[in-house]
Amino acid sequence: MHALLVLVGFSWILVVFGGESWNTTRLLGIVFLIPSVLLWFVARIQLGSSFSVRAQARALVTRGLYSRIRNPIYLFSSLAILGIILYAGKLRYLWVLAFLLPLQLFRIRKEEKVLQEKFGDAYLEYKRKTWL
């Protein structure tokens, strides 16, 4: 369901702002947006049934993107939002990221606590080997 909403939203953005003239900011937006959305989908698929809105420790996913980045969904969703803002040419909405990033860092810390409680040293070793 989440993936469908992301796909619909992504398509809507491309259509609504598709007629705008191209400039460096817009091009940079597409450079961030398309790969970020694709990598978000890959991360979501790789997370599988471990995905949840609330912090839960169903499984310690360490394969694929998760072998390098602990929180690719947060990373790529943030980069996609940056891409949307740039693609739309609405730089005044950069405040959204300024608001969102601390919230995501808060959620990351909360999830890390849950994962460390459940997986202990295995999670600490995984954390040591990965970024974000």
C-alpha positions in Angstrom: 0.0 0.0 0.0 2.8 2.4 0.9 4.6 1.7 -2.4 1.4 2.4 -4.3 0.9 5.7 -2.6 4.5 6.7 -3.4 4.1 5.7 -7.0 0.9 7.7 -7.4 2.4 10.7 -5.7 5.6 10.5 -7.8 3.5 10.3 -11.0 1.3 13.2 -9.9 4.4 15.4 -9.3 5.8 14.6 -12.7 2.5 15.4 -14.4 1.7 18.6 -12.5 5.1 20.1 -12.9 5.9 18.5 -16.3 5.1 21.6 -18.3 7.5 23.9 -16.4 10.6 25.1 -18.3 13.9 23.3 -17.6 16.7 24.9 -15.7 19.6 23.8 -13.5 17.5 23.5 -10.4 14.8 21.4 -12.1 17.4 19.2 -13.7 19.1 18.7 -10.3 15.7 17.8 -8.8 15.2 15.0 -11.3 18.7 13.8 -10.7 17.8 13.4 -7.0 14.1 12.4 -7.4 14.2 9.5 -9.8 17.1 7.5 -8.3 15.8 8.2 -4.8 12.4 6.9 -5.5 13.8 3.8 -7.2 16.2 3.1 -4.3 13.3 3.7 -1.9 11.3 1.0 -3.7 14.3 -1.4 -3.6 14.8 -0.7 0.2 11.1 -1.3 0.8 11.2 -4.6 -1.0 14.4 -5.7 0.7 12.9 -4.8 4.1 9.9 -7.1 3.4 7.7 -8.0 6.3 10.0 -6.1 8.7 8.6 -2.8 7.5 6.4 -1.1 10.0 5.3 2.4 10.8 6.1 1.9 14.5 9.5 0.7 15.8 9.4 -3.1 15.9 12.1 -5.7 15.8 10.8 -8.5 13.6 14.1 -9.3 11.9 17.6 -7.8 11.5 17.7 -7.1 7.8 21.4 -6.8 6.7 21.3 -7.7 3.0 21.1 -5.5 -0.1 21.0 -1.8 0.5 20.8 -2.6 4.3 24.3 -4.1 4.1 25.7 -0.6 3.6 23.0 1.8 5.0 21.0 1.1 8.1 18.1 3.4 7.2 17.8 3.6 3.4 14.1 4.3 3.5 14.7 7.4 5.6 17.6 8.5 3.5 16.0 8.0 0.1 12.7 9.5 1.1 14.5 12.6 2.3 16.5 12.8 -0.9 13.2 12.3 -2.9 11.6 15.2 -1.1 14.6 17.3 -1.9 14.2 16.2 -5.5 10.5 17.1 -5.5 11.2 20.6 -4.1 14.0 21.2 -6.7 12.0 19.7 -9.6 9.0 21.8 -8.8 11.2 24.9 -8.4 9.6 25.6 -4.9 12.8 26.3 -2.9 10.7 28.1 -0.3 9.5 24.6 0.8 13.0 23.6 1.9 11.6 24.2 5.4 9.8 20.8 5.0 13.2 19.1 5.1 14.4 21.3 8.0 11.3 20.0 9.9 11.4 16.4 8.6 15.0 15.6 9.2 15.0 16.0 13.0 11.8 13.9 13.1 13.5 11.2 11.1 16.6 11.2 13.3 14.3 10.9 16.3 12.6 7.8 14.7 16.0 6.3 13.8 17.1 6.6 17.4 13.9 5.0 18.6 14.2 2.1 16.1 17.9 1.6 17.0 17.0 1.2 20.7 14.3 -1.4 19.8 16.7 -3.3 17.5 19.5 -3.2 20.0 17.3 -4.5 22.8 16.1 -7.4 20.6 19.4 -8.3 18.7 22.0 -7.1 21.1 25.6 -7.5 20.0 24.5 -8.6 16.5 22.9 -5.2 16.0 25.9 -3.3 17.5 28.2 -5.1 15.0 25.8 -4.3 12.1 25.6 -0.7 13.2 29.4 -0.5 13.4 29.7 -1.7 9.8 27.0 0.5 8.2 26.3 4.1 7.6 23.3 6.1 8.9 
